[in-house]
Amino acid sequence: MKKNLFGLGVVLFALSLSACGQGSKTETAAKQETTVAGSEAAGESKAASEKAEVKEMKGDALAKIVSDKDQKEKYLVIDVRSAEDYAKGHIKFALNMPLDTFKDEVSKIEDWKDKDVVLYCNSGKMSGEAAEILVNDGFTKVYNAEGVKKHSYDLTTFGNIRGAELMEKAKDALVVDAREAKDFEKEHFATAVNVNADDPKTIDAILPDDKNALIITHCYSGNRSAKAAEYIASKGYTNVWNCLDGTKEITYDFSKGDK
């Protein structure tokens, strides 16, 4: 009888040790899961806290940037108003990315993710919304500038595009190449004509009769071509676009202009 009781005691003791061991493992696993979950939450919180803040920019500061041919190359200026408002008059060198379709077009400016991007509209409200979209998408240097109704900017009517769009549209446009003749002769779009941006007579000589014809200007950095575009627009042409990306900034496939 004593032997049976002793044997039963040994069995019960062994079972209690096993249960304690399992409980210990369960508690350890639970602690590990809690630690992992906590780490993930901390990581998400850290990522959220590292999101860039939208900075405000005064109109005077933006006007100074676009008036300086060197400084303007360090900033991408974006007008988030409608295409209609943009066409009536916008800040020089500004791209048009209307707020209504802004999210769908962000991929077009991915190369500016870690560079200075300035947005503006009429009052600052729509550009503020667009700025939040950019910082949420990982853009690190985003500014919301005073709107055109709050600051007296010098506005232009010719539009601005980027290099990819120039290559896409060159075959259907009159491309006004404002580079030096020696560089034009080396390579250029098949639809291009060479002009001297400082000599209006060379521009007058190549302008079409159709005032609505698609005309795209380009050069080394967007400065000479902007001067040519401004002159052409002043002559009453309504579909004039300057390319912001010059040949010193991207490598052009000039064969894209072949019809």
CORFENPE-V359829 format. One record per pair of residues at least 6 apart in sequence whose ideal C-beta (glycine too) atoms are under 8 Angstrom apart, sorted by the first residue. I is the first residue (numbers start at 1). J is the second residue. D is the distance in Angstrom with one decimal. If there is no record, write none. Layout:
[[I J D] [I J D]]
This chain:
[[51 135 5.6] [51 136 7.0] [52 135 4.7] [52 139 6.6] [52 140 4.7] [52 141 6.9] [52 142 6.2] [53 135 7.2] [54 128 7.0] [54 131 4.3] [54 132 6.6] [54 135 5.9] [54 142 5.2] [54 143 7.2] [54 144 5.4] [55 142 7.0] [55 143 5.0] [55 144 7.3] [56 143 7.1] [56 144 5.8] [56 145 7.8] [57 118 6.0] [57 143 4.2] [57 144 6.8] [57 145 4.2] [57 146 7.1] [58 145 7.6] [58 146 5.9] [58 151 7.7] [59 145 6.7] [59 146 3.9] [59 150 6.6] [59 151 2.6] [59 152 7.6] [59 153 6.6] [60 151 7.4] [61 145 7.7] [62 77 7.2] [62 91 7.0] [62 118 6.1] [62 120 7.1] [62 145 4.6] [62 146 7.3] [62 151 7.7] [62 153 7.5] [63 151 7.3] [63 153 5.9] [63 154 7.2] [64 71 7.4] [65 71 4.9] [65 72 5.9] [65 74 7.9] [65 75 5.4] [65 77 7.7] [65 118 7.6] [66 72 5.2] [66 77 6.6] [66 91 6.0] [66 92 5.0] [66 93 5.4] [66 94 7.9] [67 92 8.0] [69 221 7.5] [69 223 4.8] [72 93 5.4] [73 221 6.3] [73 222 7.6] [73 249 8.0] [74 115 7.4] [74 116 6.1] [75 115 7.8] [75 116 4.6] [75 117 7.4] [75 118 5.5] [76 95 7.1] [76 109 6.4] [76 112 4.8] [76 115 6.7] [76 116 7.1] [76 117 4.9] [76 118 7.1] [77 91 6.0] [77 93 5.7] [77 94 4.3] [77 95 7.1] [77 118 4.9] [77 119 7.9] [77 120 7.3] [78 94 6.4] [78 95 5.2] [78 96 7.7] [78 97 5.2] [78 109 7.7] [78 117 6.7] [78 118 6.9] [78 119 4.9] [78 120 7.6] [78 130 7.3] [79 85 8.0] [79 86 5.3] [79 90 4.9] [79 91 6.7] [79 94 4.4] [79 95 6.9] [79 96 5.1] [79 97 7.4] [79 119 8.0] [79 120 6.2] [79 121 7.2] [80 97 6.0] [80 98 6.2] [80 99 4.6] [80 102 6.2] [80 119 5.7] [80 120 7.3] [80 121 5.1] [80 126 5.1] [80 127 5.2] [80 129 8.0] [80 130 4.6] [81 90 7.8] [81 96 7.6] [81 98 6.7] [81 99 7.8] [81 121 5.1] [81 122 6.4] [81 126 7.0] [82 98 5.4] [82 100 7.7] [83 96 6.1] [83 98 6.2] [85 122 7.4] [86 94 7.8] [86 96 4.2] [86 98 7.9] [86 159 7.2] [87 157 6.8] [87 159 7.4] [88 157 7.4] [89 148 7.7] [89 155 3.5] [89 156 6.9] [89 157 5.9] [90 96 7.0] [90 148 7.7] [90 155 5.9] [90 156 6.6] [90 157 7.9] [91 120 6.7] [91 148 7.3] [91 153 5.2] [91 154 7.9] [91 155 6.6] [91 156 7.7] [92 154 6.8] [92 155 7.8] [92 156 5.0] [92 226 6.8] [93 160 6.0] [93 222 7.0] [93 226 6.8] [93 242 7.9] [93 244 6.4] [94 120 7.5] [94 160 6.3] [95 109 7.9] [95 160 5.4] [95 161 7.5] [95 162 7.2] [95 244 7.2] [96 159 6.7] [96 160 7.7] [97 105 5.1] [97 108 7.9] [97 109 7.9] [97 130 7.4] [99 121 7.4] [99 126 4.6] [99 129 6.2] [99 130 5.6] [102 130 5.1] [102 133 6.0] [103 133 5.9] [106 133 6.8] [106 134 7.0] [106 137 5.8] [108 162 7.2] [108 164 7.7] [109 117 7.1] [112 139 7.4] [113 138 6.0] [113 139 5.3] [113 140 6.8] [114 139 7.9] [114 140 5.2] [114 141 7.0] [115 141 6.3] [116 141 4.7] [116 143 7.0] [117 134 6.4] [117 139 6.1] [117 141 6.5] [117 142 5.3] [117 143 7.0] [118 143 4.5] [118 145 5.3] [119 127 4.0] [119 130 5.1] [119 131 5.3] [119 134 7.7] [119 142 7.3] [119 143 7.0] [119 144 5.8] [119 145 6.8] [120 127 5.0] [120 144 7.5] [120 145 4.2] [120 146 7.1] [120 147 5.7] [120 148 6.9] [121 127 4.3] [121 130 8.0] [121 147 5.2] [121 148 7.7] [122 147 4.6] [122 148 5.9] [122 149 4.7] [123 147 4.6] [123 149 5.9] [123 150 6.7] [124 144 6.0] [124 145 7.6] [124 146 6.4] [124 147 4.9] [124 150 6.9] [127 144 5.1] [127 145 6.9] [127 147 7.0] [128 144 5.0] [131 142 4.9] [131 143 7.4] [131 144 4.7] [134 142 4.9] [135 142 5.4] [148 155 7.0] [156 230 6.1] [156 233 7.2] [157 233 5.1] [157 240 7.9] [158 217 8.0] [158 226 7.7] [158 229 4.1] [158 230 6.1] [158 232 7.1] [158 233 4.3] [158 240 4.2] [158 241 6.6] [158 242 5.8] [159 240 7.0] [159 241 4.5] [159 242 7.2] [160 241 6.7] [160 242 5.3] [160 243 7.6] [160 244 5.4] [161 169 7.8] [161 216 7.1] [161 241 5.0] [161 242 7.5] [161 243 5.7] [161 244 7.1] [162 243 7.0] [162 244 5.8] [162 245 5.2] [163 243 6.2] [163 244 7.8] [163 245 3.5] [163 249 7.5] [163 250 4.6] [163 252 6.8] [165 243 7.8] [166 175 7.7] [166 216 5.8] [166 218 6.0] [166 243 4.5] [166 245 7.5] [166 252 7.8] [167 252 6.5] [167 253 6.0] [167 256 4.0] [167 257 7.6] [168 256 7.2] [169 214 6.9] [169 216 6.5] [170 189 4.6] [170 190 7.9] [170 191 5.8] [170 192 7.7] [170 216 6.9] [170 256 5.6] [170 257 3.7] [171 190 7.4] [171 191 6.2] [171 256 7.0] [171 257 5.4] [171 258 6.5] [171 259 5.0] [172 191 8.0] [172 214 6.2] [173 191 6.2] [173 214 4.2] [173 215 6.4] [173 216 4.7] [174 191 6.4] [174 193 7.0] [174 206 7.4] [174 208 6.2] [174 213 6.1] [174 214 7.0] [174 215 4.9] [174 216 7.4] [175 188 7.8] [175 189 4.7] [175 191 5.0] [175 192 4.0] [175 193 7.3] [175 216 5.3] [175 217 7.7] [175 218 6.8] [175 257 6.5] [176 192 7.3] [176 193 6.2] [176 195 5.7] [176 203 7.2] [176 206 7.0] [176 215 6.2] [176 216 7.0] [176 217 4.4] [176 218 7.6] [176 225 7.2] [176 228 5.5] [176 229 7.7] [176 232 7.2] [177 184 5.3] [177 188 5.4] [177 189 7.3] [177 192 4.4] [177 193 6.7] [177 194 5.1] [177 195 7.1] [177 217 7.9] [177 218 6.3] [177 219 7.2] [178 194 8.0] [178 195 5.8] [178 196 7.5] [178 197 4.5] [178 217 6.1] [178 218 7.1] [178 219 4.1] [178 224 4.0] [178 225 4.7] [178 227 7.4] [178 228 4.9] [179 194 7.3] [179 219 5.2] [179 220 6.0] [179 224 7.4] [179 247 6.9] [181 194 5.8] [183 247 7.5] [184 192 7.4] [184 194 4.2] [187 254 5.0] [188 194 7.3] [188 254 6.0] [188 257 7.9] [189 254 5.3] [189 256 7.3] [189 257 3.0] [190 254 7.7] [190 257 4.6] [190 258 4.9] [190 259 6.6] [191 257 5.0] [191 259 7.2] [192 257 6.7] [193 206 4.5] [194 202 8.0] [195 202 4.5] [195 203 4.9] [195 206 6.3] [195 228 6.0] [196 202 4.7] [196 203 8.0] [197 203 7.7] [197 219 7.4] [197 224 4.2] [197 225 7.1] [197 227 4.4] [197 228 4.5] [197 231 7.7] [198 227 7.6] [200 231 6.0] [203 228 6.0] [203 231 5.9] [203 232 6.5] [204 235 7.9] [207 232 6.8] [207 235 6.7] [207 237 7.2] [208 215 7.9] [211 236 5.3] [211 237 5.4] [211 238 6.0] [212 237 7.8] [212 238 5.5] [212 239 5.5] [213 237 7.2] [213 239 6.4] [214 239 5.1] [214 241 7.7] [215 229 7.8] [215 232 6.0] [215 237 6.0] [215 239 6.5] [215 240 4.8] [215 241 7.1] [216 240 7.9] [216 241 4.9] [216 242 7.6] [216 243 6.2] [217 225 3.8] [217 226 7.3] [217 228 4.7] [217 229 4.4] [217 232 7.3] [217 240 7.3] [217 241 7.3] [217 242 5.0] [217 243 6.7] [218 225 4.9] [218 242 7.5] [218 243 3.9] [218 246 6.9] [218 247 7.6] [219 225 4.1] [219 228 7.9] [219 246 5.7] [219 247 7.4] [220 246 4.4] [220 247 5.5] [220 248 4.8] [221 246 3.9] [221 248 5.9] [221 249 6.9] [222 242 6.4] [222 243 6.4] [222 244 4.6] [222 245 7.0] [222 246 5.3] [225 242 5.1] [225 243 6.2] [225 246 7.6] [226 242 4.8] [228 242 7.9] [229 240 5.2] [229 241 7.1] [229 242 4.0] [232 240 5.0] [233 240 4.8]]
